[in-house]
């Protein structure tokens, strides 16, 4: 990226204001890359239909927790996980689904260490899964809005992100015939529920 070359070669020439501008430019470029990546991920969900295979959700969650281990350790998070089922689905989509939900549960916290509970309850023809946290929560009037593209409830200076993660989760679940919703109160955590 050109800004990196500029910083390498000319940083010694920058005054305080120029450094501030470069920092702003670099952060803007990083956000744009994240946005493009998330848009590509969203557009790929269901694009190339892959046959359903057996997906061990326990293994998927363990892999997600390993990927997020630095954040989990840094935030001193406590993760409790039921014994999760094996379902028919798409491995990469299930990984994306759980990765987004767990990452959000870790991100949207204030002072307390995150406590995240992942549960699965068998129903007649599907499983009801939930990812519950003790985070900042969501006001009920925004419970549908958060699943729409680019809908953010917080400024990026407060919580980083593109506003696409939950839209990706919703698309993954609904295109497999499931439903996704949230139960939450401001300041009292959130419980994201979905059927697979």
BALOBA-1460 file (C-alpha; in Angstrom, 3 decimals):
// residues 196
<rec num="1" residu="x" x="0.000" y="0.000" z="0.000"/>
<rec num="2" residu="x" x="1.346" y="3.438" z="-0.957"/>
<rec num="3" residu="x" x="0.839" y="4.917" z="2.515"/>
<rec num="4" residu="x" x="3.278" y="2.348" z="3.933"/>
<rec num="5" residu="x" x="5.954" y="3.426" z="1.438"/>
<rec num="6" residu="x" x="5.256" y="7.057" z="2.251"/>
<rec num="7" residu="x" x="5.675" y="6.357" z="5.967"/>
<rec num="8" residu="x" x="8.856" y="4.345" z="5.407"/>
<rec num="9" residu="x" x="10.547" y="6.898" z="3.192"/>
<rec num="10" residu="x" x="9.289" y="10.242" z="4.491"/>
<rec num="11" residu="x" x="8.142" y="9.804" z="8.110"/>
<rec num="12" residu="x" x="11.190" y="11.742" z="9.300"/>
<rec num="13" residu="x" x="9.906" y="14.760" z="7.308"/>
<rec num="14" residu="x" x="6.452" y="14.812" z="8.931"/>
<rec num="15" residu="x" x="5.447" y="17.295" z="11.568"/>
<rec num="16" residu="x" x="2.797" y="16.455" z="14.161"/>
<rec num="17" residu="x" x="-0.090" y="17.493" z="11.892"/>
<rec num="18" residu="x" x="1.207" y="15.432" z="8.947"/>
<rec num="19" residu="x" x="1.554" y="12.393" z="11.256"/>
<rec num="20" residu="x" x="-2.048" y="12.914" z="12.343"/>
<rec num="21" residu="x" x="-3.177" y="13.030" z="8.697"/>
<rec num="22" residu="x" x="-1.226" y="9.872" z="7.878"/>
<rec num="23" residu="x" x="-2.775" y="8.060" z="10.825"/>
<rec num="24" residu="x" x="-6.240" y="9.118" z="9.629"/>
<rec num="25" residu="x" x="-5.500" y="7.962" z="6.073"/>
<rec num="26" residu="x" x="-4.110" y="4.619" z="7.252"/>
<rec num="27" residu="x" x="-7.142" y="3.926" z="9.461"/>
<rec num="28" residu="x" x="-9.508" y="4.892" z="6.631"/>
<rec num="29" residu="x" x="-7.741" y="2.553" z="4.212"/>
<rec num="30" residu="x" x="-7.850" y="-0.292" z="6.767"/>
<rec num="31" residu="x" x="-11.593" y="0.266" z="7.269"/>
<rec num="32" residu="x" x="-12.134" y="0.247" z="3.507"/>
<rec num="33" residu="x" x="-10.257" y="-3.059" z="3.162"/>
<rec num="34" residu="x" x="-12.366" y="-4.541" z="5.965"/>
<rec num="35" residu="x" x="-15.532" y="-3.306" z="4.309"/>
<rec num="36" residu="x" x="-14.550" y="-4.782" z="0.945"/>
<rec num="37" residu="x" x="-13.668" y="-8.123" z="2.588"/>
<rec num="38" residu="x" x="-17.003" y="-8.207" z="4.423"/>
<rec num="39" residu="x" x="-18.946" y="-7.294" z="1.285"/>
<rec num="40" residu="x" x="-17.202" y="-10.071" z="-0.629"/>
<rec num="41" residu="x" x="-17.996" y="-12.527" z="2.171"/>
<rec num="42" residu="x" x="-21.644" y="-11.448" z="2.158"/>
<rec num="43" residu="x" x="-21.915" y="-11.787" z="-1.620"/>
<rec num="44" residu="x" x="-20.313" y="-15.258" z="-1.575"/>
<rec num="45" residu="x" x="-22.827" y="-16.729" z="0.877"/>
<rec num="46" residu="x" x="-24.884" y="-19.081" z="-1.262"/>
<rec num="47" residu="x" x="-23.224" y="-17.921" z="-4.505"/>
<rec num="48" residu="x" x="-21.608" y="-21.249" z="-5.321"/>
<rec num="49" residu="x" x="-24.028" y="-23.762" z="-3.929"/>
<rec num="50" residu="x" x="-22.116" y="-26.539" z="-2.253"/>
<rec num="51" residu="x" x="-23.692" y="-29.819" z="-1.242"/>
<rec num="52" residu="x" x="-24.546" y="-30.211" z="2.406"/>
<rec num="53" residu="x" x="-22.061" y="-32.251" z="4.373"/>
<rec num="54" residu="x" x="-21.906" y="-33.386" z="7.973"/>
<rec num="55" residu="x" x="-20.654" y="-30.464" z="10.040"/>
<rec num="56" residu="x" x="-19.609" y="-31.053" z="13.638"/>
<rec num="57" residu="x" x="-20.545" y="-27.753" z="15.292"/>
<rec num="58" residu="x" x="-18.475" y="-28.640" z="18.364"/>
<rec num="59" residu="x" x="-15.344" y="-28.770" z="16.201"/>
<rec num="60" residu="x" x="-16.340" y="-25.536" z="14.425"/>
<rec num="61" residu="x" x="-16.721" y="-23.663" z="17.735"/>
<rec num="62" residu="x" x="-13.431" y="-25.062" z="19.068"/>
<rec num="63" residu="x" x="-11.669" y="-23.807" z="15.932"/>
<rec num="64" residu="x" x="-13.299" y="-20.376" z="16.310"/>
<rec num="65" residu="x" x="-12.207" y="-20.183" z="19.944"/>
<rec num="66" residu="x" x="-8.667" y="-21.071" z="18.907"/>
<rec num="67" residu="x" x="-8.715" y="-18.317" z="16.251"/>
<rec num="68" residu="x" x="-9.974" y="-15.830" z="18.853"/>
<rec num="69" residu="x" x="-7.712" y="-17.063" z="21.654"/>
<rec num="70" residu="x" x="-5.668" y="-13.842" z="21.915"/>
<rec num="71" residu="x" x="-8.796" y="-11.722" z="22.384"/>
<rec num="72" residu="x" x="-10.277" y="-14.274" z="24.787"/>
<rec num="73" residu="x" x="-7.105" y="-14.185" z="26.891"/>
<rec num="74" residu="x" x="-6.769" y="-10.398" z="26.695"/>
<rec num="75" residu="x" x="-10.365" y="-9.856" z="27.829"/>
<rec num="76" residu="x" x="-10.225" y="-12.732" z="30.352"/>
<rec num="77" residu="x" x="-13.390" y="-14.135" z="28.815"/>
<rec num="78" residu="x" x="-15.179" y="-17.184" z="30.161"/>
<rec num="79" residu="x" x="-16.707" y="-19.339" z="27.423"/>
<rec num="80" residu="x" x="-19.182" y="-22.089" z="28.302"/>
<rec num="81" residu="x" x="-20.264" y="-24.411" z="25.523"/>
<rec num="82" residu="x" x="-22.845" y="-27.210" z="25.508"/>
<rec num="83" residu="x" x="-22.118" y="-30.384" z="23.628"/>
<rec num="84" residu="x" x="-23.037" y="-29.234" z="20.129"/>
<rec num="85" residu="x" x="-24.599" y="-31.436" z="17.435"/>
<rec num="86" residu="x" x="-23.457" y="-32.527" z="14.013"/>
<rec num="87" residu="x" x="-25.723" y="-31.071" z="11.333"/>
<rec num="88" residu="x" x="-25.959" y="-31.031" z="7.557"/>
<rec num="89" residu="x" x="-24.544" y="-27.785" z="6.205"/>
<rec num="90" residu="x" x="-21.600" y="-25.890" z="4.757"/>
<rec num="91" residu="x" x="-18.426" y="-25.950" z="6.860"/>
<rec num="92" residu="x" x="-17.096" y="-22.509" z="5.882"/>
<rec num="93" residu="x" x="-20.504" y="-20.870" z="6.397"/>
<rec num="94" residu="x" x="-20.908" y="-22.445" z="9.842"/>
<rec num="95" residu="x" x="-17.418" y="-21.269" z="10.777"/>
<rec num="96" residu="x" x="-18.253" y="-17.735" z="9.591"/>
<rec num="97" residu="x" x="-21.534" y="-17.790" z="11.541"/>
<rec num="98" residu="x" x="-20.001" y="-18.794" z="14.870"/>
<rec num="99" residu="x" x="-16.858" y="-16.698" z="14.367"/>
<rec num="100" residu="x" x="-18.955" y="-13.542" z="13.875"/>
<rec num="101" residu="x" x="-21.251" y="-14.220" z="16.829"/>
<rec num="102" residu="x" x="-18.456" y="-15.080" z="19.267"/>
<rec num="103" residu="x" x="-16.293" y="-12.150" z="18.087"/>
<rec num="104" residu="x" x="-19.235" y="-9.780" z="18.619"/>
<rec num="105" residu="x" x="-19.855" y="-11.180" z="22.091"/>
<rec num="106" residu="x" x="-16.201" y="-10.491" z="22.914"/>
<rec num="107" residu="x" x="-16.216" y="-7.038" z="21.327"/>
<rec num="108" residu="x" x="-19.400" y="-5.495" z="22.717"/>
<rec num="109" residu="x" x="-18.460" y="-5.441" z="26.387"/>
<rec num="110" residu="x" x="-17.627" y="-2.599" z="28.734"/>
<rec num="111" residu="x" x="-15.997" y="-3.220" z="32.108"/>
<rec num="112" residu="x" x="-16.823" y="-6.810" z="33.017"/>
<rec num="113" residu="x" x="-14.967" y="-9.772" z="31.576"/>
<rec num="114" residu="x" x="-17.109" y="-11.383" z="28.872"/>
<rec num="115" residu="x" x="-19.116" y="-14.459" z="29.793"/>
<rec num="116" residu="x" x="-20.350" y="-16.296" z="26.707"/>
<rec num="117" residu="x" x="-22.698" y="-19.287" z="26.749"/>
<rec num="118" residu="x" x="-23.199" y="-21.361" z="23.607"/>
<rec num="119" residu="x" x="-26.120" y="-23.781" z="23.755"/>
<rec num="120" residu="x" x="-27.989" y="-26.177" z="21.487"/>
<rec num="121" residu="x" x="-31.483" y="-27.527" z="22.105"/>
<rec num="122" residu="x" x="-32.955" y="-30.231" z="19.857"/>
<rec num="123" residu="x" x="-36.421" y="-29.432" z="18.505"/>
<rec num="124" residu="x" x="-38.667" y="-31.561" z="16.267"/>
<rec num="125" residu="x" x="-36.940" y="-30.974" z="12.934"/>
<rec num="126" residu="x" x="-34.091" y="-28.647" z="13.820"/>
<rec num="127" residu="x" x="-31.748" y="-27.422" z="16.536"/>
<rec num="128" residu="x" x="-32.240" y="-24.159" z="18.391"/>
<rec num="129" residu="x" x="-28.806" y="-22.677" z="19.000"/>
<rec num="130" residu="x" x="-27.918" y="-19.635" z="21.071"/>
<rec num="131" residu="x" x="-24.878" y="-17.484" z="21.701"/>
<rec num="132" residu="x" x="-25.484" y="-15.473" z="24.863"/>
<rec num="133" residu="x" x="-23.272" y="-12.786" z="26.397"/>
<rec num="134" residu="x" x="-23.162" y="-10.382" z="29.321"/>
<rec num="135" residu="x" x="-22.247" y="-7.408" z="27.108"/>
<rec num="136" residu="x" x="-23.706" y="-3.968" z="26.514"/>
<rec num="137" residu="x" x="-27.002" y="-5.249" z="25.121"/>
<rec num="138" residu="x" x="-29.314" y="-3.786" z="22.502"/>
<rec num="139" residu="x" x="-32.459" y="-1.720" z="22.888"/>
<rec num="140" residu="x" x="-35.452" y="-3.825" z="21.727"/>
<rec num="141" residu="x" x="-36.451" y="-1.370" z="18.976"/>
<rec num="142" residu="x" x="-33.170" y="-2.143" z="17.176"/>
<rec num="143" residu="x" x="-33.494" y="-5.931" z="17.300"/>
<rec num="144" residu="x" x="-34.391" y="-6.193" z="13.579"/>
<rec num="145" residu="x" x="-32.181" y="-3.343" z="12.383"/>
<rec num="146" residu="x" x="-28.935" y="-5.023" z="13.475"/>
<rec num="147" residu="x" x="-29.382" y="-7.817" z="10.890"/>
<rec num="148" residu="x" x="-29.484" y="-5.346" z="7.991"/>
<rec num="149" residu="x" x="-26.424" y="-4.343" z="5.958"/>
<rec num="150" residu="x" x="-24.410" y="-1.366" z="7.258"/>
<rec num="151" residu="x" x="-26.641" y="-0.907" z="10.290"/>
<rec num="152" residu="x" x="-24.454" y="0.082" z="13.195"/>
<rec num="153" residu="x" x="-25.653" y="1.170" z="16.611"/>
<rec num="154" residu="x" x="-22.257" y="2.559" z="17.635"/>
<rec num="155" residu="x" x="-19.645" y="4.751" z="15.994"/>
<rec num="156" residu="x" x="-16.446" y="3.049" z="14.785"/>
<rec num="157" residu="x" x="-14.461" y="5.048" z="17.339"/>
<rec num="158" residu="x" x="-16.368" y="3.154" z="20.056"/>
<rec num="159" residu="x" x="-16.486" y="-0.319" z="18.486"/>
<rec num="160" residu="x" x="-14.680" y="-1.261" z="15.282"/>
<rec num="161" residu="x" x="-16.489" y="-3.057" z="12.493"/>
<rec num="162" residu="x" x="-18.261" y="-2.600" z="9.188"/>
<rec num="163" residu="x" x="-21.880" y="-3.288" z="10.154"/>
<rec num="164" residu="x" x="-22.050" y="-6.377" z="7.927"/>
<rec num="165" residu="x" x="-21.194" y="-9.247" z="10.309"/>
<rec num="166" residu="x" x="-24.706" y="-9.900" z="11.601"/>
<rec num="167" residu="x" x="-26.151" y="-9.490" z="8.088"/>
<rec num="168" residu="x" x="-23.797" y="-12.290" z="6.997"/>
<rec num="169" residu="x" x="-24.957" y="-14.465" z="9.918"/>
<rec num="170" residu="x" x="-28.608" y="-13.806" z="9.103"/>
<rec num="171" residu="x" x="-28.093" y="-14.661" z="5.430"/>
<rec num="172" residu="x" x="-26.289" y="-17.919" z="6.283"/>
<rec num="173" residu="x" x="-29.095" y="-19.045" z="8.593"/>
<rec num="174" residu="x" x="-32.071" y="-17.983" z="6.475"/>
<rec num="175" residu="x" x="-30.795" y="-19.413" z="3.199"/>
<rec num="176" residu="x" x="-30.616" y="-22.781" z="4.971"/>
<rec num="177" residu="x" x="-34.276" y="-22.423" z="5.954"/>
<rec num="178" residu="x" x="-33.603" y="-21.301" z="9.507"/>
<rec num="179" residu="x" x="-34.558" y="-18.226" z="11.498"/>
<rec num="180" residu="x" x="-32.383" y="-15.831" z="13.465"/>
<rec num="181" residu="x" x="-33.319" y="-13.268" z="16.101"/>
<rec num="182" residu="x" x="-32.008" y="-11.573" z="19.220"/>
<rec num="183" residu="x" x="-33.325" y="-11.224" z="22.750"/>
<rec num="184" residu="x" x="-31.651" y="-8.348" z="24.540"/>
<rec num="185" residu="x" x="-31.936" y="-5.414" z="26.889"/>
<rec num="186" residu="x" x="-29.615" y="-2.442" z="27.017"/>
<rec num="187" residu="x" x="-26.920" y="-3.041" z="29.618"/>
<rec num="188" residu="x" x="-28.021" y="-6.631" z="30.255"/>
<rec num="189" residu="x" x="-26.368" y="-8.613" z="27.484"/>
<rec num="190" residu="x" x="-27.715" y="-10.246" z="24.355"/>
<rec num="191" residu="x" x="-28.852" y="-13.695" z="23.348"/>
<rec num="192" residu="x" x="-28.610" y="-14.457" z="19.633"/>
<rec num="193" residu="x" x="-30.825" y="-17.394" z="18.711"/>
<rec num="194" residu="x" x="-31.013" y="-19.258" z="15.435"/>
<rec num="195" residu="x" x="-32.372" y="-22.509" z="14.053"/>
<rec num="196" residu="x" x="-30.449" y="-24.970" z="11.906"/>
